[in-house]
Amino acid sequence: MKGVFGLATAVQARPYQLVRDATGRVFRVGESPRDIMGYSRLVMLFLPWIGMMLASTLEYGWGAASATVAHEYHWSLTTAFWNYSVYVAFEAGVSYFNGRFRERATWWKPKTAMLVGGILVAVAYFFLAHSTAPWISYAGYAALGGMGSGMVYSTCVNTVGKWFPEKKGWRTGFVDGGWAYGAVPFIILYATSFNVHDFISILYLTGAILGGGLVIISFWFKDPPKSWWPKEVDPIEFSKTKAAWSLKHNPPAIRQMNTRQMWRTSKPPWMVLEFLFIAGTSLFGVGFYYPFAVAMHLGSVAIIAGATGFAFTDGIGRPLVGLLSDLVSRRWAEVIVYSCLGLTTIGSLVAGRAHLAVLFVIFALLSGGTSGSLFVLNPLMVSDYYGTDHQTENYGTIYAAKIVGGIYGGVVAAYLITGTGSYTWAFIVGGLMALAAAGIAAAFFAPPTEAEVRKAMGDEFDKQSELLAETPPA
């Protein structure tokens, strides 16, 4: 029997057909998004984007909220940023397990992760409102809130790649951008109105809006079948057309590799080290640009503009970074963008210490615009190199390096600042880590070769294209 594009497929009555390209990669073609879930796949672009905006304030709002929280509970800077580091550890740590359940457990669907995540986000703010001892905040805001927002993050960022396999770049960036600028209204709220008199009511309001919104949108989340490809796009001809110009630099994965197979290749250890470095720089910026601007007495306008501008450009920069990676490849986009982040981090320090408020804001905007790029480029690279079937789980093993990065971006940086009485070394180390990440990408991130993939997969390499399991719609 001939498939929809004239290629041989199994003789079997079904609503889809399996198409194999020259490398042996299999595509499941023939089903529209409406056939699978009853509505357009654009829904799976905008709902993840909304979800990212709702879940981000736990992380991006902490820098602005921490001063009031620390004053109310009589915490030191180090205690406040232990809370931040514990949050990052749980937010990043849950990603792998969320991905593993999503790919393997029939009872853990994307909507389940979003629902549970939304409830935990709401609960986190209740705990923070009553954290009379640090451990209460560590357990409630940091641990439960971290797990909730981590479930939301890993579900949303990987959903768009599954539904838009032929055009992931700027769409992944668009969705991921919500994680940063979604927090801007709350950063402004915390910077202007968050004080001991309105402390509890504002935290209750924040939890109700963010958690409630996540619960509402959770019911529309669905995954496509494994190896799904939009039926209106010929996967074989697509790579030959001008519409696939990004594939010139980012060819699709040679095979769909699971986590064990991926880690048999040479790239993942370097990906983890690179992610650790760049995450440390990024999270340091998220947490400390606001208190640094306050400490440098740059003025309320520059302080708010720098902190909110960092988060805003962090968000809008992500789709632009995704587009850049389509043009120059994921690898070289990482080199360019991570180098820029390293230099602008050090530039922000210099401008702040010189009390040049306008220059500080400019560097903060540039630093923010590159700060979130790792959360776009790294999942895209994992998808391009190792396929989409196990993307959530595979990327989860890399994303877990954010735990160590968060330790630097939070408590280690706080120790450096309090121990030296200055922000200087914290900024310098952050800048150098970003430059080191750029060097790792340049040296070690060429795509895996067919020989490397074959060696990692063994007999599965030849079997895979013939043994695509029948997967019902999620």
Beta strands, then each sheet from edge to edge (+ up, - down):
strand 1: 17-20
strand 2: 26-29
strand 3: 228-229
sheet 1: 1+ 2- 3-
end
